[in-house]
Amino acid sequence: MTENEEKGKYDYSFDYISKKLEGKKDSYGMLMKEIIRTGICTECGTCAAVCPVLEWDHLMGQPKLTGKCTGCGICYNQCPRTITDPIELMGEFKTGYVANTNIPEVIGGQDGGTVVSLLCYLFDEHLIDAAIVTMKDPNKPWYPAAQIITSKEDAIKSAGSIYAHSQTVESLMDAIREDYRSIAFVGTPCNIDAVEKMMSSPAGMLKYFMRAHVLKIGLFCMDSFSPETLYTRFESDGIDLSKIVKMDINKGKFHLYQELNGEPVKSYTIRSLHKYKSSSCNFCVDLTAENADISVGSVGSGPNKNTVFARSGIGAEIIEDAAKKGYLTIEPFDAINLNAVLFLGKLKKVSQYNIQKRKVFIVKDQPSEESARIESGPVSEKAKSAFGTRRALSVVKALNEKEKILKLTITNTVGFTLEDLKVRFALIDDVFEKNPWMTTIKELFPYETLEIGYPVEILEGAVLIEASTEEHGKIFSRSVKFAPEEKK
C-alpha cells in the first residue's frame, strides 16, 4: 500500500469523526482548560497522536498546536481524562420523555408541573401514604422547609422550586418513624444520593428496613444557593420577597416573578450570582439525579415542559400510567433534547477538575513606621447578618525563625466566593501598629487557600489580621500571637 493510500484512509477516518463531532464545541481550548491546566493530564500523548495540527511538546510535557484548530473535537474526545460518554454524563435510564401536566391547578406553575402531577397521581391511586417535599417556610419567605405531605391538595400547594439546600432526609426519617409505609421522596441529586446510600450500602440505615418503600423522584440541579446571602442581595436591590410568587432559572438567568404567568420583575445572570452559590456545588458532578427512580428537570424540554428520565422499572410504569390516566402528557425524548442535557451534564462533571487553588507568597520588606493607635473594630453587623454563625475566614500560622517570616495560611470558610477582599496585616506593639501592609484579592473562592509570608522583625509577638469587602464591610478581625517553637 502506497503512502498516499495510507494517508487517504487516515483522512477518511479523520473526516468521518470530524463530521460526527461537528457542532459539539469540544476544542483544543477545552482540552487545555479542563485537562492540561488543571494538572490531570496523563501525558499519554493521545491528543497529539490523533490530530494533524497537534504535536507533543516533550519539554513542556503537553500538546501544542502546529496549525489552526478547527474545533473538530477529536483530541478532546480521545483523551482518557475527558468525560464524553452519554451514560457517564447523565446516568443510565430506561426511557426518556418530554412531559407536561394536565391538571388545571398546576398548569402555569413551575415549568411543566411534572413532579406535582406525579404526586397527585400517586395519592389518587393510593400508591403512597406520604411524600417528602420542600415548601416555602411560612415565617421566612422563600427559605426552604422540608415537609411531610399526605394528600393531593398538599401536593398542589407544594408546587414551585426553591434554589437552596433542604434537609429532606430528616423529614423522610420522621415519616418512617410515624409508620408511613410507602413514601415518595422528592429531592436534589445530593439528597437522592443520601437516600440511595441509606438503602443500598452495607451500613445503610434503610438497607434491611422492610417496613417502608421509598420512591425516589430526583430534580435536575445545576446550582444551589445560600439563602442568607442571596436573599440579602435581592433585598438590597429593593425586592420584597413576600411579593415574589415564583423563581426559576433558564437560559443562564435567575428570574423572579410577582405573577405566575407574568414577566419577571427582576432577572440576574447566573454568573453575577456565582459568589452566593453553595460551596458544595463546586464539587457536585450530578446534574440529573442519577440515583433516582424518576428524574425530572427543565433542561432540553422547551417552555412549560419537563425532561423526564425513568431510571427504574417502577419509575417507567408510574410515568406511563400517569399519562394514560390523564395526569400528564408525554412525548418521546429526542436527540435535540439530549444534546442540551449532555452539554450541562458535562459542565457538572468537569467541575471535579476545576477546584480553585491559589498560593501567594509575599516576602518583600515592609517599611517600619509607627502608625496611629489601633482602631480595629468588631465584624460589621452586615457581615454578621449575611454569614450568621459561620466564620468568614480561618487562619493558620507558622513561623520561619531563620528567615523571620510568619507564614499565614488564610482560607475562605464562609461557603461562597468573596470578591474584592481587602486583607490587612500589622505587627502589634503595645497599642500601636508597626509594618502595616494591605492587599486586595479579586476573588477568593470557597475553601480556597492563600499563603502569605509576612516579614517580622522579632520572633515573638502578635499580628493583627483584618479583612473586609465592600459588600459586607469588615468580615474578620483577629490578633494572632506567634513565638518560637520552644516558647509555645
LINZI-V509152 format. One record per run of one state. SS is the DSSP state (H for helix, E for strand, L for the rest). FROM is the first residue (numbers start at 1). LEN is the number of residues. Records with the same first field share a line. If there is no record, write none. Layout:
SS=FROM-LEN  FROM-LEN
//
This chain:
L=1-2  22-6  37-9  51-3  58-4  66-8  79-7  91-4  102-12  125-5  137-7  150-2  158-10  178-4  201-12  220-5  226-1  237-4  244-2  251-2  258-8  278-1  283-11  298-8  311-2  325-3  333-2  354-16  374-7  388-5  401-4  413-5  430-2  445-4  456-5  470-3  483-2  488-1
H=3-19  28-9  46-5  74-5  86-5  114-11  152-6  168-10  189-12  227-10  241-3  270-7  279-4  313-12  335-19  381-7  485-3
E=54-4  62-4  95-7  130-7  144-6  182-7  213-7  225-1  246-5  253-5  266-4  277-1  294-4  306-5  328-5  370-4  393-8  405-8  418-12  432-13  449-7  461-9  473-10
//
